[in-house]
């Protein structure tokens, strides 16, 4: 069923309407089939389409959005994300959503580039891939930590780390708060085939209160509390793009190579220390 036009409003055949809107008749027929711009009247005998003059602005808006969609598709944007931008309230909101999408694209591209560098280094030999890492030593004092452990594969690891540290930090607020950078200890290799285990750790102030909380609320997840002795760590800092598996392995290997060159030996398992807020930090 087509929309009825008022008797006192000018009706334009599709050719004249196309000329006024600077759109082709083919485009107008497409907009009709998709429901984006329905003619005011369709002749039952000939099938000719007629439009109201008041539909001109609507036609131009639809055309603008169609061009926008075509351009966004050139960015390999999924249709669902395009719909979010087109449906945004105001140009500023749409621009912000586009900026957020493109930031994700650039982050993924940076991660792929880092992965390619890692694989190139693997194929060409060990020494070249370590040149970009700066390794040093840091002394860490004794600290009380509340922990949660799990056997986990590499593809499950990021989600588990975020959830586990979130639970531990929430609990820490009840007994003096977090006193240092959270970290994850790898007691065995975590990869696509090996499941660790990994141990999420949060330093806290009050050992007695932490143990009471672990007994009361953390038992279901195997939450434990222990005192970690003072230690000396060999460390390197990495970018967000280097965090993804398997390229992060190059950072661990760089530290291991640095230690071997200086005759240093292991005193415990390797770890990742989350010294900065992920969302607030730069790339």
Secondary structure by P-SEA (a helix, b strand, c coil): cbbbbcccbbbbcaaaaaaaacccaaaaaaaaaacccccccccccccbbbbcccaaaaaaaaaaaaaaaaaaaaacccaaaaaaaaacccaaaaaaaaaaaaaaaaaaaaaaaaaaaaaaaaaacccccccccccbbbbbcbbbbbbccccccccccaaaaaaaaaaaaaaaaacccccccccccccccccccccccbbbbbbbccaaaaaaaaaccccccbbbbbbbcccccccccccccccccccaaaaaaaaaaaaaaacccccbbbbbbcccccccccc
